[in-house]
């Protein structure tokens, strides 16, 4: 290589090094799309996603457009993001369906371990066991007694076979010996509405969607499926307190980007949520809806995803569940 060529190469590298930060700083130059693979109407994923979207919009100075893409147990929306350009303009708010589906479906349009760049966990939402208001039971023991006395006559609503709400329902009913028929809806919120309309008897759901209906007396909350009571509904006992052990099920929500998204963008998104989560106002807002706000590093979130895939595979294999 001639001396002149070396000089030109040096100048080119120097120019690219100087220009690269300018490109990075230019992001975002247009609105972002935040895909939530579940229905809207107040579901826990929707509530969490909209709060996260608002905080990202405030910090980035660009609109964050919420796009609810329900269907296939969350897989339609998840696959949409997996196949999107890794440019920081398409993001995903996801739940445990990301780690459940690989063991449940024989054909899946994404790989949770290869197709995403985890950004941060956003919140954890414990599940609440709710029943229709007209059911002759006012606590968990009375419901279990009623269910055992009426085997196979109870219906429970879920957001799909193999979803977190379905597996939590199966776990609870299995621990209590109550038999029930699963009725599938497009989302947990729709299942809750169906229960208010007396279509089903029981729905396991997150507090953000259930709390207004519980407070209005439209449904009864029997127990919280976690180790401690919720600040938003302190009168509702835990399943363990109510006499049913080993039924703690927490649903998480996290922010992900397509694999290959520049690490600088991932870090910036992570930093925005970490700063927002540290404010008492947002923590109180999340707690009032029944959610617990959390933050992680991208690496911690990735480790959790990798650990959950084999855990759910064991549960699904033992339950002999499989979908096409």
Buried (B, 14 or more C-beta within 10 A) or exposed (E): EEEEEEEEEEEEEEEEEEEEEEEEEEBBEEEBBBBBBBBBBBBBBBBBBBBBBBBBBEBBEBBBEBBBBBBBBBBBBBBBBBEBEBBBBBBBBBBBBBBBBBBBBEEBBBEBBEBBBBBBBBBBBBBBBBBBBEBEBEBBBBBBBBBEEEEEEBBBBBBBBBBBBBBBBBBBBEBBEBBBEBBBBBBBBBBBBBBBEEBBBBBBBBBBBBBEBBEEEBBBBBBBBBEEBBEBBEEBBBBBBBEBEEBBBBBBBBBBBBBEBBEBBBEBBBEBBEEBBEEEEBBEBBBEBBBBBBBBBBEEBBEBBEEBBEEBBEBBEEBEBEBE
